[in-house]
Amino acid sequence: MLVLAHLIWPALAIDAVTITFVVIAILPWLAPLIKSLEFPGGLKVELHEMVQREVSKATAETLRRVAAFDQKMIEYWERESIRRHEDSEPKLRLLEETVEQLELDLTNAPEADKPHLGFALREMYLAYIKHARDHYASSEPYQKIRHRVMAGLARLEKL
């Protein structure tokens, strides 16, 4: 590419600085293909791990903010109309089992996978508390589930 540019514009000075800037300019497109780069002077850049680390940090921060928001919003969601459906008990059991499995998976997951599992668990917590509210109203069983969900969201906030 630089040779072609030099042939078209013979007066164009191509030096080490120009080459370095061109390489830096195309790095974002090469990042998925190149695992690491080593520059003169011993500077080594781990591209894939660096990108993955930054994505995980951003995802974890988003999860922390969403979990904090959810905790504040639950009291508003609790004011929705209360409906008791015949099939709500089996759904509630299924939601509880799913929450338990996701909590276990999150505990045993590698750090890089925790934000993604955290978002899945957050979705299940919200479905669980909504169905519990519809089924139990404000009774003691609902309060136990509410406590569990709030504690779980607080743990997600700390990921």
Secondary structure as UniProt FT lines:
FT   HELIX           2..8
FT   TURN            10..11
FT   HELIX           16..30
FT   TURN            31..33
FT   STRAND          36..39
FT   TURN            40..42
FT   STRAND          43..46
FT   HELIX           47..77
FT   TURN            78..79
FT   TURN            86..87
FT   HELIX           88..108
FT   HELIX           111..113
FT   HELIX           114..136
FT   TURN            137..138
FT   HELIX           140..157
//
